[in-house]
Amino acid sequence: MSLQEYLKSRVFLIQMLIAIAIIAVLGYLFMHWLTFTTDHGNEITVPNLQKMSEQAVEEKLDDLNLDYVLLDSVDYNPDFPKHSVVEQDPIAGSKVKVNRKIYIKVNSSGFTTVKIPNLIEKTYRQAVPTLKALGLEEGTITYKPYLGKDMVLEMHWNGKKLNPGDKVFKSSKIDLVLGDGKVGFDDTVLDTIPTTETPVDGQ
């Protein structure tokens, strides 16, 4: 039988159909294996964990076959309940695989305290960055007569005069009393200065 006759024969046709069927089955099995190993189409949407307690986070993620890692606590934020989630990574709405770890940061139990630095005789420009570096805020600015202009003379918090080393809550507003650059001088004092008369000879 010639090659041309063989290619037209029924035997060749049957062998081709068998080969095509085998390739199709192998292709199906390969795609099924690839889907299984990569969890293709089995992604999970990360829920919004903000303002949830750590216990609630654990229960929520367990139901979704996800895990979590507590990184640390952040400075107290009054917009969030104490010990609740403030930040998460990946963010809510992200698509992740099964058993993916979600990293969270929780709100601390309250404002931490900081020591008031010695700002007396410091300039206003020096004082404000120092306060901000400690997590404090600039409050009300008032002036009083003093030769050094914009020099810090006093520090106050909630109406209380502060001394260097006193502790206040972080994020507190510190009121500053500054010098106005003028020397206090009352010219009415001149009226009270006694005059000295020159005695007349012989008297």
Solvent accessible surface area in square Angstrom, and as a share of the most:
residue,aa,sasa,rsa
1,M,175,0.78
2,S,60,0.39
3,L,130,0.65
4,Q,118,0.52
5,E,102,0.46
6,Y,76,0.29
7,L,88,0.44
8,K,156,0.66
9,S,23,0.15
10,R,188,0.69
11,V,87,0.50
12,F,54,0.23
13,L,106,0.53
14,I,80,0.40
15,Q,92,0.41
16,M,84,0.37
17,L,107,0.53
18,I,95,0.48
19,A,43,0.33
20,I,97,0.49
21,A,53,0.41
22,I,94,0.48
23,I,119,0.61
24,A,61,0.47
25,V,84,0.48
26,L,108,0.54
27,G,34,0.33
28,Y,149,0.57
29,L,97,0.48
30,F,116,0.48
31,M,111,0.50
32,H,113,0.51
33,W,142,0.50
34,L,69,0.35
35,T,56,0.32
36,F,158,0.66
37,T,71,0.41
38,T,66,0.38
39,D,50,0.26
40,H,136,0.61
41,G,74,0.71
42,N,78,0.40
43,E,91,0.41
44,I,25,0.13
45,T,64,0.37
46,V,1,0.01
47,P,22,0.14
48,N,95,0.49
49,L,0,0.00
50,Q,82,0.37
51,K,114,0.48
52,M,47,0.21
53,S,55,0.36
54,E,67,0.30
55,Q,127,0.57
56,A,34,0.26
57,V,0,0.00
58,E,82,0.37
59,E,98,0.44
60,K,87,0.37
61,L,1,0.00
62,D,89,0.46
63,D,117,0.61
64,L,57,0.28
65,N,89,0.46
66,L,9,0.04
67,D,64,0.33
68,Y,44,0.17
69,V,47,0.27
70,L,75,0.37
71,L,92,0.46
72,D,77,0.40
73,S,64,0.41
74,V,36,0.20
75,D,83,0.43
76,Y,45,0.17
77,N,46,0.24
78,P,92,0.58
79,D,106,0.55
80,F,31,0.13
81,P,72,0.45
82,K,120,0.51
83,H,108,0.48
84,S,2,0.01
85,V,0,0.00
86,V,16,0.09
87,E,84,0.37
88,Q,20,0.09
89,D,85,0.44
90,P,17,0.10
91,I,122,0.62
92,A,44,0.34
93,G,47,0.45
94,S,32,0.21
95,K,125,0.53
96,V,8,0.05
97,K,88,0.37
98,V,45,0.26
99,N,111,0.57
100,R,102,0.37
101,K,93,0.40
102,I,0,0.00
103,Y,78,0.30
104,I,0,0.00
105,K,59,0.25
106,V,14,0.08
107,N,0,0.00
108,S,20,0.13
109,S,62,0.40
110,G,25,0.24
111,F,75,0.31
112,T,68,0.40
113,T,71,0.41
114,V,26,0.15
115,K,127,0.54
116,I,3,0.02
117,P,30,0.19
118,N,90,0.46
119,L,4,0.02
120,I,59,0.30
121,E,89,0.40
122,K,89,0.38
123,T,49,0.28
124,Y,66,0.25
125,R,209,0.76
126,Q,102,0.45
127,A,0,0.00
128,V,19,0.11
129,P,78,0.49
130,T,51,0.30
131,L,1,0.00
132,K,128,0.54
133,A,91,0.70
134,L,62,0.31
135,G,25,0.24
136,L,3,0.02
137,E,76,0.34
138,E,58,0.26
139,G,19,0.18
140,T,86,0.50
141,I,48,0.25
142,T,67,0.39
143,Y,120,0.46
144,K,82,0.35
145,P,84,0.53
146,Y,77,0.29
147,L,130,0.64
148,G,21,0.21
149,K,134,0.57
150,D,44,0.23
151,M,40,0.18
152,V,0,0.00
153,L,31,0.15
154,E,38,0.17
155,M,0,0.00
156,H,40,0.18
157,W,59,0.21
158,N,124,0.64
159,G,73,0.70
160,K,125,0.53
161,K,113,0.48
162,L,6,0.03
163,N,88,0.45
164,P,62,0.39
165,G,38,0.37
166,D,45,0.23
167,K,130,0.55
168,V,3,0.02
169,F,101,0.42
170,K,52,0.22
171,S,54,0.35
172,S,13,0.08
173,K,124,0.52
174,I,0,0.00
175,D,40,0.21
176,L,1,0.00
177,V,19,0.11
178,L,1,0.01
179,G,0,0.00
180,D,37,0.19
181,G,28,0.27
182,K,138,0.58
183,V,99,0.57
184,G,57,0.55
185,F,164,0.68
186,D,80,0.42
187,D,94,0.49
188,T,77,0.45
189,V,81,0.46
190,L,111,0.55
191,D,126,0.65
192,T,105,0.61
193,I,98,0.50
194,P,116,0.73
195,T,126,0.73
196,T,133,0.77
197,E,151,0.68
198,T,122,0.71
199,P,108,0.68
200,V,93,0.53
201,D,139,0.72
202,G,90,0.86
203,Q,178,0.79
